[in-house]
Amino acid sequence: MSEQTVFALLRQTMITALTVGGPLLLAALAVGLLVGLILAVTQIQEPTLTFLPKAIVLGLVFMLLGPMLFHQMEGLLTHVIDLLPQAAR
């Protein structure tokens, strides 16, 4: 397997990781900031209150974007499997 192939595979892997993890991380960040702001304004000091809204929002995001995320991962896995015979040489 040539260096160009390895770097292309690494690049595609990083892009897939950002595509799959990005929306989930951004949703968790947004909800965490919003809940943190609400907790700071109301002066409630309960760290467990941030868990439930994040879990609900992440579940919704995953339900909405799940097929697209799985399609991205499937594409990467298919590409890696196609490269296996070339790597065995």
N, C-alpha and C positions, 0 to 999 in steps of 0.2 A: 504494500500500500504506500503510495507516494505521500510526501509531505503536504502537497496541495490538497489531497483527498482528506487527510487527517485534519488539516486546518478548516476545510470546508465543513466537515462533519462537526467539528468543535463549534464553529460559528452557528451552524444550524441548531445544534443542541442548546446553545446559549439563547438564541432567539426563541426557541420553543419554550425554554424555561421561563423567560420573561413574558411570553405570550400567555402561558398557562398560569403562572403565579402572579403576574402583575394585576389583573383585575381583582383577584381575591385579596391581595395585599392592600391595594388602594381602597377597596371597600372597607376592610378592617381598619385602616388608618382613618378614613373619613368618619366612620361610626365612633371610633375611639376618641377622636378629637371632639366630636359633637357631644358625646356623653361626658367626656372630661370637662368640657366647657359648662355643661349643665350642672354637673356636680360641683364645680368650682363656684358657680354663681349662687347655687342654693346652699353652699357650704356643707354638703353631705360628704362625709369621709368614709365611704363604703366602697372598697375596691371591687367587690364581687358584683356590683351593679353593672359593670361594663361587660360582663361575660354574656348575659342573655341577649342584649341587642346585637352584639357582634355575631353570636351564633345564629341568630335569626337572619341577619343581613347576609352572612356568608352562605347560609343555606339557600336563600333566594337567589343570590348571584350564581351559585353553583348550579341551581336548577335551570336558570335562564341561559347560562353560558356553558353548561356541562357538555352538550353535544359538540360545540365548537372546540372546547378544550380537549375532549377525547379525540376529535378528528386531528388536531394538531399533534397530539402524542402518537396517534396511530401512523401518521405520515412519517414522523421521525423513526419510529420502530420499523416501519416497512423499508425505509431508506437504509437503516443499519443492517437489517437482514439481507437486503440486496448487496451490501458491501462485504458480507462475510466471506464469500468465496474469494474475493479479491484480497482480503486480509490474510487468508490461509496460505497464499503463495509465498 
